[in-house]
Amino acid sequence: MLDEEIDSLTASFVFDAQGVGHYAYSKNELLYVGTTRPGDVPVQVEGVARPFEMSMAVAADGTRHVMYEQGTAVGYAHDTGGVWQAQLLVTGWSTALALDAQGAPHLLIGLLHPQVGYVLGTRDGSGNWIMTPLEGVGPRGDRERMVVDAAGHIHIALVRTYGMQNQVVYASNASGTWTEEPLDWWLPLSSPRYRIALEVDATGRPSLVGSNTQGAWLWTKEASGWKSYGLGAYLSRGPALMRNTRYPDIRHVLLDDADVNAFENGSTSQVVIRSISGTSAYGATPPFVLETRDGGNAFPGPSAVHVDDQDRMQAGFSYVHYDHLPDGGALPTTRGLRYVQYCP
């Protein structure tokens, strides 16, 4: 248990190249950043109030980058040189942050109504922020994920809602212009929301993981188009995906599972890590039952997974617990951050 009674499920958890976990979250309307190193305690980022929708990335040199919402503005903070600096950039929605091969941040920002779509925030040679509209990418969705590949191309996955339907959409500028590809993949309604994970290999080929009512799926973009492969009967609300550093044909995926109506009936939620060779899933860790500090059942949100060269498996995620009142009414909630290890 890293912390509990945080303000929002939309915290961010990532692992660096050494397998150290880093997380950013809001508590008591203040922004905190912490690590999983033994003895470390979260530090407050000064100058940030009422943050929401955190996205985080860690550069190869250890510099941490965080994007967040503050009211109707998008903020950005980093700890270059070991000192946190924060600033508000533009009005909009904080959606996703990624670093390129040089460690430079790229910020995906949703436009406020009546504007439609996204802008991409990058810095020029003088350190000034440039906001570039993503022509060719349609209306803003939610649950966005973004990766900058080794060639500098940008890959985005998002969920776009049409009434009661939630469609997964992929967008990229790998062809030289921005294009989007709606997938024939629809996510069910749920609380917490069903999220998706995005991973891009060294050649720039994207993969997605997420769940619908038929279970969890790996989607890969192949020469003939997008293909889907079953990963098992998991209704995963907070999946995560990574590629093995020693064996590039192997991926590792964090999946959770609970009844489709678990947020209403309080049934058990649990997480496992599976491996994927090519497009075939194999093996699974024993299930880890996700509970809050008081023993209540909980459901994961944004998450991360890491497997090192010794096959030590780690996962980190934010979670939410719904307290069911005997006489009905609004559901009190408890939110927190959890970090787990599995040593085979």
C-alpha positions in Angstrom: 0.0 0.0 0.0 1.6 3.3 -1.1 -1.2 5.6 -0.1 -4.9 5.6 0.4 -7.7 8.2 0.5 -6.2 10.0 -2.5 -8.4 12.5 -4.4 -8.9 10.7 -7.8 -8.5 7.4 -9.5 -6.7 9.1 -12.4 -3.3 9.0 -10.8 -0.3 7.8 -12.8 2.2 4.9 -12.2 5.2 4.1 -14.4 8.4 2.1 -14.2 11.8 3.4 -15.3 14.3 1.3 -17.2 15.8 0.0 -13.9 12.5 -1.2 -12.7 11.9 1.5 -10.1 8.3 2.5 -9.8 7.3 6.2 -9.9 3.8 7.6 -9.2 2.1 10.9 -9.3 -1.2 11.6 -7.5 -3.4 14.2 -5.8 -4.2 14.1 -2.1 -5.8 16.9 -0.1 -5.8 18.9 -3.4 -2.0 18.8 -3.6 0.3 17.1 -6.1 2.6 14.4 -4.8 5.3 12.3 -6.6 6.9 9.2 -5.1 8.9 6.1 -5.9 9.0 2.5 -4.8 12.6 2.8 -3.5 12.7 1.5 0.1 12.6 4.4 2.5 11.4 7.0 -0.1 8.4 9.1 0.8 6.3 11.1 -1.6 7.3 14.8 -2.1 4.9 17.6 -2.7 5.3 19.6 -6.0 5.0 23.2 -4.9 2.8 25.6 -6.8 0.2 23.1 -7.9 -3.3 23.2 -6.5 -6.2 20.9 -7.1 -4.5 18.8 -9.8 -6.4 16.1 -11.7 -5.8 13.6 -14.6 -2.1 13.0 -14.0 0.2 11.6 -16.7 3.8 10.8 -16.0 7.0 9.6 -17.7 10.6 9.1 -16.5 13.6 9.8 -18.8 16.7 7.7 -19.0 18.6 10.2 -16.8 16.0 9.9 -14.1 14.2 13.2 -14.8 10.5 12.9 -14.1 7.8 14.7 -16.1 4.2 15.1 -15.0 1.2 16.6 -16.8 -2.0 17.5 -15.0 -5.2 19.5 -15.1 -5.7 22.5 -12.8 -9.2 23.9 -13.4 -9.5 24.4 -17.1 -5.7 24.7 -17.6 -3.1 22.1 -18.4 0.0 22.1 -16.3 3.4 20.6 -16.7 6.1 19.8 -14.0 9.6 18.3 -14.1 12.4 17.8 -11.6 15.4 18.5 -13.9 18.5 18.9 -11.7 16.6 17.5 -8.7 14.3 20.5 -8.2 10.6 20.5 -9.2 9.4 23.2 -11.4 5.7 23.6 -12.4 3.9 25.8 -14.8 0.5 26.2 -16.5 0.7 26.0 -20.3 -2.7 26.3 -22.0 -6.4 25.8 -21.4 -7.5 22.3 -22.2 -7.7 18.7 -21.0 -4.7 16.7 -19.8 -4.8 13.4 -21.6 -1.3 11.7 -22.2 2.4 12.4 -21.9 5.3 10.6 -23.6 9.0 11.1 -24.0 10.9 10.6 -27.2 14.3 8.8 -27.5 16.1 12.0 -26.5 13.9 12.4 -23.3 12.0 15.4 -24.7 8.3 15.5 -23.5 5.3 15.4 -25.8 2.0 16.4 -24.3 -1.3 15.4 -25.8 -3.9 18.0 -24.8 -7.6 17.9 -25.5 -9.3 21.1 -26.7 -12.1 22.6 -24.7 -15.6 23.0 -26.2 -16.5 24.5 -28.7 -13.1 23.5 -30.2 -12.8 19.9 -31.3 -9.8 17.4 -31.2 -6.3 17.7 -29.8 -3.1 19.7 -29.9 0.4 18.3 -29.3 2.7 20.2 -27.0 6.4 20.1 -27.7 9.4 22.4 -26.9 11.5 24.2 -29.5 15.3 24.6 -29.3 14.8 27.6 -27.0 12.6 25.7 -24.6 9.4 27.5 -25.7 6.2 25.4 -25.9 4.7 24.9 -29.4 1.1 23.7 -29.6 0.4 21.9 -32.9 -3.2 21.0 -33.9 -3.5 17.3 -34.8 -5.2 17.6 -38.2 -6.6 14.3 -39.2 -7.5 13.2 -35.7 -11.2 13.5 -34.9 -13.1 14.6 -31.8 -11.5 14.2 -28.4 -12.2 10.9 -26.7 -10.9 9.8 -23.3 -8.6 7.1 -21.7 -5.8 8.2 -24.1 -2.4 6.5 -24.3 0.6 7.8 -26.3 4.0 6.5 -27.3 6.8 8.1 -29.3 8.7 5.4 -31.2 12.4 5.2 -31.9 12.0 7.0 -35.2 10.1 9.9 -33.5 6.7 8.9 -34.8 3.8 9.3 -32.4 1.2 6.6 -31.7 -2.1 7.4 -29.8 -4.9 5.1 -28.6 -8.1 6.5 -27.3 -11.7 5.6 -26.6 -14.5 7.6 -28.2 -18.0 7.4 -26.9 -21.1 7.3 -29.2 -24.1 7.3 -26.9 -23.9 4.0 -24.9 -21.0 2.7 -27.1 -17.3 3.1 -26.5 -15.1 2.5 -29.6 -11.3 2.1 -29.5 -9.5 4.4 -32.0 -5.8 4.4 -33.0 -4.1 7.4 -34.5 -0.5 8.1 -35.7 1.7 10.3 -37.9 3.9 7.4 -38.9 2.9 7.8 -42.5 3.9 11.4 -42.6 0.5 12.8 -41.9 -1.9 12.3 -39.1 -4.5 9.6 -39.7 -6.8 7.7 -37.4 -8.1 4.2 -37.6 -11.3 3.3 -35.7 -11.1 -0.4 -34.7 -14.0 -2.8 -34.7 -13.6 -3.0 -30.9 -16.2 -1.7 -28.5 -15.8 -1.5 -24.7 -18.7 -2.0 -22.3 -19.8 0.7 -19.8 -18.5 0.2 -16.3 -17.3 2.0 -13.2 -14.3 2.3 -13.2 -14.0 2.6 -16.9 -12.5 -0.1 -19.1 -9.1 1.2 -20.1 -6.6 0.2 -22.9 -2.9 -0.3 -22.9 -0.6 0.7 -25.8 2.9 -0.6 -26.7 5.1 0.0 -29.8 8.0 -2.2 -30.7 11.4 -1.1 -32.1 10.1 -1.2 -35.7 7.2 1.1 -34.9 4.5 -1.6 -34.9 1.8 -0.9 -32.3 -0.1 -3.3 -30.0 -3.1 -2.7 -27.8 -4.6 -4.6 -24.9 -8.1 -4.2 -23.4 -11.3 -6.0 -22.7 -14.8 -6.2 -23.9 -17.7 -8.5 -22.8 -16.0 -11.5 -24.5 -12.8 -11.2 -22.5 -9.3 -9.6 -22.9 -7.7 -9.1 -26.3 -4.4 -8.3 -27.9 -4.7 -6.2 -31.0 -1.7 -5.8 -33.3 -1.3 -3.8 -36.5 0.0 -6.2 -39.2 0.7 -5.9 -42.9 -2.9 -6.9 -43.7 -4.4 -4.6 -41.0 -5.4 -4.9 -37.4 -5.8 -8.4 -36.0 -7.1 -9.5 -32.6 -6.0 -12.4 -30.4 -7.7 -13.7 -27.2 -5.9 -13.4 -23.9 -8.5 -15.2 -21.7 -11.8 -14.4 -20.0 -10.6 -11.3 -18.2 -12.8 -8.2 -17.8 -9.8 -5.9 -17.3 -10.5 -2.4 -16.2 -6.8 -1.4 -15.9 -4.5 -3.4 -18.2 -0.8 -2.7 -18.7 1.6 -3.9 -21.4 5.4 -4.1 -21.9 7.8 -5.8 -24.1 10.6 -8.1 -22.7 14.0 -6.4 -22.9 15.9 -9.6 -23.6 13.4 -11.4 -25.9 11.6 -8.8 -28.1 9.0 -11.3 -29.3 7.7 -11.7 -25.7 5.3 -9.2 -24.1 4.0 -9.1 -20.5 0.5 -8.0 -19.7 -1.1 -7.0 -16.5 -4.8 -8.0 -16.4 -7.4 -7.7 -13.7 -10.7 -9.5 -13.6 -14.1 -9.0 -11.8 -17.7 -9.6 -12.5 -19.1 -7.2 -15.2 -21.3 -5.6 -12.4 -18.7 -5.9 -9.7 -18.9 -2.2 -8.9 -22.6 -2.8 -7.9 -22.4 -6.1 -6.2 -19.0 -5.9 -4.5 -17.7 -9.2 -5.9 -14.0 -10.0 -5.8 -11.4 -8.2 -8.1 -8.0 -9.8 -8.7 -5.0 -9.1 -10.9 -2.6 -11.5 -12.8 0.4 -11.0 -15.1 0.4 -13.1 -18.2 3.1 -13.5 -20.9 2.6 -13.4 -24.7 4.9 -15.1 -27.2 4.2 -13.6 -30.5 0.5 -13.4 -30.3 -0.1 -16.5 -28.1 -0.7 -16.0 -24.4 0.9 -18.4 -22.0 1.3 -18.8 -18.2 -0.1 -16.6 -15.5 1.0 -15.6 -12.0 -1.2 -16.7 -9.1 -4.1 -14.2 -8.8 -3.6 -11.3 -6.4 -6.8 -10.2 -4.7 -7.0 -6.5 -4.7 -8.2 -5.1 -1.4 -8.3 -1.7 0.3 -6.6 -1.2 3.7 -9.8 -2.0 5.5 -10.3 -5.2 3.5 -12.8 -3.9 1.1 -12.9 -5.0 -2.5 -11.3 -2.6 -5.0 -10.9 -2.2 -8.7 -7.8 -1.0 -10.5 -7.5 2.1 -12.8 -4.4 3.3 -14.6 -1.6 0.8 -14.1 1.9 -0.3 -15.1 3.8 -3.5 -15.3 7.6 -4.4 -15.3 9.5 -7.6 -15.8 13.3 -7.6 -15.4 16.0 -9.8 -16.7 15.6 -12.1 -13.7 11.9 -12.4 -14.4 11.0 -10.5 -11.3 7.5 -9.1 -11.9 6.2 -5.8 -10.6 2.9 -3.9 -11.0 1.6 -0.6 -9.8 -1.8 0.9 -10.1 -4.4 3.2 -8.6 -7.6 1.7 -7.5 -11.1 2.6 -6.2 -13.3 0.9 -3.6 -17.1 1.4 -3.6 -18.8 1.2 -0.2 -22.3 -0.2 -0.6 -24.9 1.3 1.8 -27.6 -1.0 3.0 -30.3 1.7 2.2 -28.8 2.6 -1.2 -27.9 6.1 -2.1 -24.6 7.5 -3.4 -21.6 5.2 -3.2 -18.9 6.4 -0.9 -15.5 5.7 -2.5 -12.0 5.1 -1.3 -9.1 5.5 -3.7 -5.5 4.6 -3.3 -2.2 3.4 -4.9 -0.8 -0.1 -4.7 2.5 -1.7 -5.6 3.1 -5.5 -5.8 5.9 -7.8 -6.6 5.9 -11.4 -7.8 9.1 -13.4 -7.4 8.8 -16.9 -9.1 
